[in-house]
Amino acid sequence: MKRVVITGMGVISPLGNNVQTLWEALQSGSSGIKKIEHFDCTNQKTQIAGLVENFDAAEVFGKKEAKKLDRFTQFSLAAAEQALADSQLDLQNINPERIGVYVGSGIGGLQTLIDNVQTLNERGPSRVSPNLVPMMISNAAAAQISIRLKAEGPSLSPVTACSIGNTAIGEAFNSIRNGNADIIFSGGAEAAITPLSLASFSNAKALSTNNTAPHLASRPFDRQRDGFVMSEGAGILVLESLEHAKSRNAPIYGEIIGYGASSDAYHMVASHPDGLGAYAAMNQAIKSANITISDIDVISAHATSTPVGDRSETLAIKKLFGERAYQIPVTANKSMLGHMLGASGGVEAIALVKSLITGIIPPTINFQTPDADCDLDYVANKARPANHLKIGISNSFGFGGHNSSIIIKKYPLI
């Protein structure tokens, strides 16, 4: 089987619209959570979110083209183009049938759907946009990237809720490892912060209501956590066979060595209380990588800041690693980014790559009040130097009980 490396990365996020800006913000413990101002939140229980700023789609794509793309697709295309430039790929000299795109979204073009429902109700069916369906469907991101890059290889748009990014990366890893493609753009995108989605998540009691102090609202593993904070953006990585990357002297940022996926088979929105699905995904990833639990140096947790979810992930880590669980630093990027839903896995994979390269673990901010059920080393509040980092595991879990874990190794290592 072929080895699979990361040769390009691109990001659109509440903490910056490129990898370096994002990484600097994560190291400094900055929060991207703010008061929502682009629609009226007066009657909303939750009035905060992680919002992408300084992103002008008309400037990036042109006004006419931008109108045909939902915001989640705009994010994914912008991140993919960053990743392409970063990878130094010359697509003109590569067989397009060997280039794939595995990019998903949990909710897809929700704002486009809402806008057209309003148009239908107010102006009638003749005024509904013919672009509604191609803009709204969750595979629009993967399709548009494929079209723009003329990538004719395998294309996949996984819909596994908030585990999408890791699912896409993991499935791309398997596809390249098995020789089905040489290059795959993989990750996820989301842009679903609307009055409708905010109200639904709020009524399900899933969101934090700390509206007076947005920067303190996302507090994974802290005893005062009261729910996640919706966020948006995109994270796209270029995965490539090591053989192909070496043949073109490509920049290599890290190596994907393992992937595991599982289902809780328990509840539509609640994590398994004992963390059994999370445990299974991590365990499977470690077996896939042909390593042992002693090889894991850092854990990038899913850690959304919900009472049940953070507790169950902690239990899963302790079940898998035993006493060693207390020796492994665990970081929660969502404390700063909020929950980017389908975009989370891709962005957090990029953050893990940067950790392995720089030997710095980003903090879990807002960790002030210890919780007896969450008693691991969460790299509280300040980034930590860790020059020993070689291998990390990143977790992403989603509604419906979907779990996925990927393992990334520092490059070069034997």
N, C-alpha and C positions, 0 to 999 in steps of 0.2 A: 504494500500500500504506500501511496505517496505521502510525503510530509507536506503540511499546509502552513503557510506563513502569512503574515499581515504586511502588506506593502503600501497601503494608503488608508487615510482616515479623514473623515469630514464630519462636522458638527454644526447644528443650529440649535441653540439652547437659551434658557433664561439667564445663563451665566456667560454668554458670549457666542458669537457666530463663526468661530473657528476653533481649532483644537488648542492652540496656544493660549488664547484668552480664557477658554474654559478651564484649562489646567491651572493657570495662575490663580483663578478665582477659587477653585477647589482647594488648592494648597493653602490659601489664605483664610479659608473657612468662611467665605462670603455666602450670603443668602440671596437667591434669586426670586424670593417670594414677595409679592407686592399686592397692594389694593387693586382690584379690578376697576378700570375706569372706562373701558371701551363699550360697556353697556351698563344699564342701570341695575344696581344690586340692592337697592333700598329694601326690598322685601325678601331678599335671599338670606338664608341662615348663614351661609358661607359667602364671604365677599372678597376672598383673596385667591391668588393663583400664581403659578410660575409662568410668566409671559415672555415670549420672544420679543425683543425690542430691536429697533434700528434695522428692520428687515423690510425693504421696499421691493415687492415682487415685480412691480412695473419697471423698476430700474434694472432688476436682474434679468427678467425675461422679455421685457417689452410689454406695453399696456395690453395689446391685443392678445398675446400669448398668455399673459397672466390671468386674464379673464376666463380662460378655458381650463384653469387649474385650480382645484380646491387648495386651501392653505396647507393641508398636510402633504400634498403632492409638491407644492412649491418648496416646502422645507426639504423634502427628500431629494428633489432634483438639485437643489443648491448644495446639500451635503455630499451628494454623489459626485458633483463636479469638483468640489474641494478634494474629495478622495482620489478622483482621477488625476488631478494635477499633482497631488502629493505622491502618487504612485509612479509618476513619470512614464506611464504607459503610452506607447505610440500605437493607438488602435488601428491606424492605417496598415500596420505591418503585422497584425495578429489575425488569425482566422476567426471571424466573428462567431462561428459555430462553437468555438471553444470558450466563449465569454458568456457567463450567465448572470442573472439578477435574482436574488432572493431577498425581497424587501416586503414587509407587511405593515399593517395598521390595524389597531384594535377596533376603532370606531369608523374610520374612513371619513368621507366628506359630509359630516353631519351638518355643518353650516350651509353647505350647498343644498342639502335636502330641506332644511328649515326654510331657507329663502324661497325655494320653489313651491313648497306647500303654501306659504303665504301668498305667493303669486297666483297659484291655482285658486285659492279661496277669494282673493280680492279682484282678480282680473280674468279668471277663466282659463280653461285648458289650452286655448290657442296661444297663451302667453308663457306657458311653461317652457323652459329652455330645453332644446334638443340635446344639450350637453349635460343635462342633469345626471343621467346614469353613468356615462364615462367619467364624470368628475367625482361622483359620489362613491362608486364601488371601491372596496378596500384594496383591490389589486391595481388601482390606478397608479400608485407610486411605482411599483415594479414595472408596469407596462410603459409608463412614460420614460423611466430611466432606460429601459431596453430600447425604446424607439430613438431616444436622443443619442445613445451610444452605439446604436445599430448592433446591439448584442443579440445574437441569434441562438445562443446556447440555452441551457435549461433555465426556465423562469418559474419562480414560485412565490406566492404571496401567502404565507402562513397566517392564520387568524387564530391565535392562541391567547387572546386577551393580552395581559401585561407581560406575558413571557415571550412575546413575539420576537423581540430582538435576538434573544438567545436561541430561540427555535430556528430563526433564519440563519444565524451564524453557524449553529450546530449542523443543520441540514446541508448548508453549503460546504462545511468542512467534510462531511461524509461524501458528498458528491465529488469533490476534488480528490479526496483520498482514494476514492474508488475509480478515478480516471475518467469521470464523465465530463469534466471541464478542466480548463487550466486556470481560469480566473472567474471569480464570482463576486459581484458587488452585493453586500449583505448588511442587513440591519432593519431598522424600523423607523416609523414616523407617526406623529400624532398632532392634531390641531382640533381639539374637541371642547375647548372652553367656551361654552355657550350658556345662556340662561336655562335652557332645557336640561342639559347634562348636569349643570351645577345643582339645579333643583332636585334632580333625581338622585344623584349621589348624596346630597344633603339629607333628603328624606329617608334614605337608607341608613342614615347615621354613620356614613363612611368617612365624611370629611371633617377636618378640624374647623372649629368655629372661633379660633383665636384671631378675630378680625382686627382687634386693637393693636396687636403686635405681630404683623405678618412674618417678620424675620425669625420669630420664635415659634411659629406654628408647627413646623415639621420637626418632630423630636423623637426619632426612632429610639426604641429601647428605654426611653425615659418613663418613669412612673406616671408622669402627668400627660403623656401623649393622649390625644383625643381624636385621632383620625389623620388621613393623608391630605395632601394639598395637591389639587390638580395642576398639571403642568403640560407643556407642549414642546415640540421641536423634532429633531431627527438626528440619528447617528448612523453613519454608513462606513463600513470597512471594506477594503479590497482584500479578499483572500486569494491566494495564488499558490500553486504548487511550488515547492522549494526549487525543484528542477527548472521550472519555467522562470522563476524569479532570478535565479543565478545566471541563467542564459542571457539575461538582458541587464545584468548588474543592477538590479532593482534595490531600492532602499528596503530593508527588512526591519520591522519594528518589534516583532514577536512571533511566536508560533502557537497555533491552536493544536492542542494535543489530546483533548478529550471532550466528550459531549454526552450528556445524559438527559433523558426526558421521562416524565411519569405523569400519572393522573391521581389526584386524591380519591376520586370516585366517592365523594362524600357530600358536597354541598355546592350550590351554584355560586355563592358569593363568599362563603366563609372558608378559611383554611382549615385543614384537618387539625383538630386541637392538639394532637400528639406529633404533628409535623411529619407524618409517615411518607407523604408524597414528596416533600422536600428532601427528606433523607434518601429516598429511593433515587431521585434525580442526581443528587450529589454522589452517591455511592456508585451509580452507573457511570457517571463521568470519570470518576477515578479509575474504575475498571477499564473503561475505554482508553484512557491514557496510559494504561499499563504502569501505574505508579501506586504508591501506598499512601495512607493518610499522613505518614511522617514527612512526605515530600511537599505538602501544602504549606506555604509560608504566609499567605494572607487570604482573607475571605472578603469579597465584595458582596455584601448582603443585599437581599431584595428589600427588606426593612422599610416598609412604607409609612410607619408611624401609627399603625392601628394596634389597639390593645391585643387582639387575638393573633394577628399575623406575626408581629414581632416576637411574641411569646412562642408560637409554634416553630418559627425558624430557629430560635435559640435552642429549643428542645431537639430539633432535627440535627443541628450542629453537634450538640452534646451526645446524641445517640450515635452519630457516625464517628466522631473523633475521640469519644471517651474523655479521659482526664486531659488529653492533649488539647481539647477544645479551649481550655483556659490559657493555653500558651500561644494561641494563634490570634493575631490582631484581626479584628473584624471592623470594616468600615462601611458606612451607610451614606452614599452620595445623595440620596433623596433628602437628607437633612438640609441640604443646600439647594438642590435642584427642584425639589418637589417630585411628585410622581408623574413622569412623562408618559405613563401608560405604555403603548406599543413602542415608543421610542426609547424607553428606559434601557433595555438590554444593550442596544448598540452604543449608546452614550457611555454606559457604565463599563462596557468592554474596553472602550477607548481610554477611559480613566484608569482602568487596571493596567493596560499596556504602558501608559505613562508612569505609573507607579513602579513597574518592573524596570523600566529604562532608567528612571531617576533615583530609585531607592527611597522614595517618599510616599508615605501612606496618608491620603487625605483624612481629615477628621470627621467624626460624627458630631456635628455641632448641636447645641441645645441640650446636651446630656448633662442635666443638673441634679435630678433626683433619682437615685438608684432604685431599681425594681428588683425585688427578690427573685422574680421569675426570669429576669434578663440580667445574668450575672457574668457575662463574658467580658473580654477586653475589647471595648468598642472604640478605641482610639479617640477618647473623649476630648472634643473641643479644639484641639490643636493638632496640626499635621505632625507626623512622626518620621524622623529619618530611620531608614531600615535598609542598610546596604546589603544585607544578606538575601534580599528577595530574589527568588528564582522562579517560583511557580505560584500562581494564584487561581482561585476558583471564583466564578461570578454566578450569582443566583438570580433568576427571574421567575416569578410565579404569577398566575393570573386567575381571574374569575373562571369558574367552571372546574377549578382544580388542576389547571395546566401548570406543570412545573418543568423548568429547563435549567440546566447548569452547564457552563462551559469552563474548560481549564486552559489557561494561557501560560506559556513558558517564555522566560526571557531568552532572547536570541543574541549571540550564538551560544549554545550549550550543546554538548554531545547528547 
